[in-house]
Amino acid sequence: MALLFSVVPFDEKHLPLALELGLFFLKIILFVGFCYLFSYFAEPRLMKRLIKYEKMPDSMISILGVTLIIAGIAAFLHFSLAIGPFLQGLHLAETQELSE
């Protein structure tokens, strides 16, 4: 669906199809790369600090805040608002600190 919306023109300025597809795949690669780097480098440190300083209900609010920030980044790149929290939720489901 995101590919379709990036190709279909919404305004008078039309870019060539190859350029539109190139920009779309570049944005996808950048966003998935950001989510990967965040989930394996920044997220473990963040979770340890959240669990250390906050009890469980309060840390869930902080996790929701991080998820909303990732959703905002996805919206900034003109993706669906659901794709950011989906990728974040996939990684949080594997996080060991939250299940303990």
N, C-alpha and C positions, 0 to 999 in steps of 0.2 A: 504494500500500500504506500509506503514511504517512497519507494522508487517511482511509482505512478505519479504521485503528487509532485515529485521533483522534476519530472519530465513534462507534465502538462503545464503550459504557460498560463499564468493568472493575470498578467499585465501586458502592456504594449511592447516592452523590451523582451525580445526573444534571443536567447543564446543558442548556439548550435547544439544539437542533441549530444554530440560527443563531449562537449564541454560541460553540459548539464550532468551527464552520467559520471564524468570524471570528478566533478565537484561533490556529487552525491556519495560516491565511493570513498573519496578522501575524507568527507565528514564522518562516514560510518567507521572508517579505520581509525580516525582520531578519537572518536567517542568510545569505541570499544577498547582502544589502547589506553585511554584515560581510566576507564572503569577497571581494566585489568591492573594497571599500575597502582591505582588507589586501593583496590581490594587486597593486593598482596604486599604492599609496602606501608601505606598510611593507615589502613583500617585496623590491623592488629594492634598497633600502638594506641590508636584511638580507643579501641574496645578495652584494652587493659586499663587505661586511665579512667574511662567511664565507669567500669566496674569497681575500680579502686575507690573512687570518690563519690559515687552515687549508688544508692540501692536500686533494686530492680525496676520498680515502676518509674523512677526518675530517669534511669538510663534509657528506657524505652522512648521517652520523649526526646532525648538527645539523638537517638538512632533515627527517629522520625524526622528530625531536623536535617540530619545528614542526607537522608533519602530525598527530602524535598529539595535540597541543594542540587543533588544529582538530577532530579527531574527538571529543575530550572536550567541546568546546562543542556539537557536534551532539548528543551523547548527553545533555547537560544540557538541551537543548531538546526532548528525547524524540523525536529523529529516529534513523534508523539510523546505526550507527557507520561505515558505509561511505560515507555521503553526504559527510561532511567531507573524508576523504582523496581521494575522487573529484574533488571540486571543486578541491582543492589540486593534485592530479596533473594536471588539465586545464591549470591555469595554469603549473605547473612545466615541462610539456612545451613551452611556448612561450618559456621563459626562455632568453635568448641566452647568459648568463654560464655556465650549466651545460654547454652544448654546446661551449664553447671549451676 
